[in-house]
Amino acid sequence: MREYRNFVKDVVKDSNESSLYLEAALEEYEHDGNLSAFLKAIRTVVDAQGGMTILAEKTELNRQHLYRSLSETGNPTIRTLNAVLLALGLKLSIQKAS
């Protein structure tokens, strides 16, 4: 039986699916405040789309910095988060809270 994370990685190789996946992960974060889970979702998409080395090249950020920022205990700056999302073909946006 395939491991769940490997299944998710296969799905989020598609940019539309990765967008929906991270949107859901962000909504969960907004609900429960579990930053670690949100960062793990980002790392899953990064792994599916080539890994940290490729992300570092695309963002022009240090690979070790990215590992630390996206780790379970990470706390990425908005600049880092924006660079990561742009490299994944996504972007930050602001919406009125309902």
C-alpha positions in Angstrom: 0.0 0.0 0.0 1.3 3.5 -0.9 2.1 5.9 1.8 -0.4 8.8 2.0 2.3 11.5 1.8 3.6 9.9 -1.5 0.1 9.9 -2.8 -0.3 13.6 -2.0 3.1 14.4 -3.5 1.9 12.8 -6.8 -1.3 14.8 -6.8 0.3 18.2 -6.0 2.8 17.9 -8.9 -0.1 19.6 -10.7 -0.1 23.3 -10.1 -3.9 23.5 -9.8 -3.9 20.8 -7.2 -1.0 22.3 -5.3 -2.9 25.6 -5.1 -6.0 23.9 -3.8 -4.0 21.8 -1.3 -2.1 24.8 0.1 -5.4 26.8 0.2 -6.9 24.1 2.3 -3.8 23.9 4.5 -4.0 27.6 5.1 -7.6 27.4 6.0 -6.8 24.7 8.6 -4.0 26.9 10.0 -6.5 29.8 10.3 -8.8 27.5 12.2 -6.3 25.7 14.5 -3.1 27.8 14.5 -1.0 24.8 13.7 1.9 26.5 11.7 3.9 23.3 11.7 1.2 21.5 9.7 1.0 24.4 7.2 4.7 24.4 6.7 4.7 20.6 6.2 2.1 21.1 3.5 4.4 23.6 1.8 7.3 21.2 2.1 5.2 18.5 0.5 4.5 20.7 -2.5 8.2 21.7 -2.7 9.3 18.0 -2.6 6.7 17.2 -5.3 7.9 20.0 -7.6 11.6 19.3 -7.5 12.9 19.7 -3.9 14.7 22.3 -1.9 17.7 22.6 -4.2 15.5 23.6 -7.1 13.5 25.9 -4.8 16.7 27.5 -3.6 17.7 28.2 -7.2 14.3 29.6 -8.2 14.1 31.8 -5.1 17.8 32.7 -5.0 17.7 32.0 -1.2 20.1 29.8 0.7 19.0 26.2 0.8 19.8 25.9 4.5 17.7 29.0 5.2 14.8 27.4 3.3 15.1 24.2 5.3 15.1 26.2 8.6 12.2 28.4 7.5 10.0 25.6 6.4 10.9 23.2 9.2 8.4 22.1 11.8 9.7 24.8 14.1 10.2 27.3 11.3 8.7 30.8 11.2 9.3 32.1 7.7 9.3 35.8 7.1 6.7 37.1 4.7 9.5 37.8 2.2 10.6 34.1 2.3 7.0 32.8 2.2 6.3 35.0 -0.8 9.4 33.9 -2.6 8.6 30.2 -2.0 5.0 30.6 -3.2 6.1 32.5 -6.3 8.6 29.8 -7.1 5.8 27.3 -6.8 3.7 29.4 -9.2 1.4 30.7 -6.5 1.0 34.1 -4.7 -0.2 35.6 -1.5 -3.4 37.5 -1.5 -5.6 39.4 1.0 -9.3 38.8 1.4 -11.9 40.4 3.6 -12.6 38.1 6.6 -16.1 36.8 6.7 
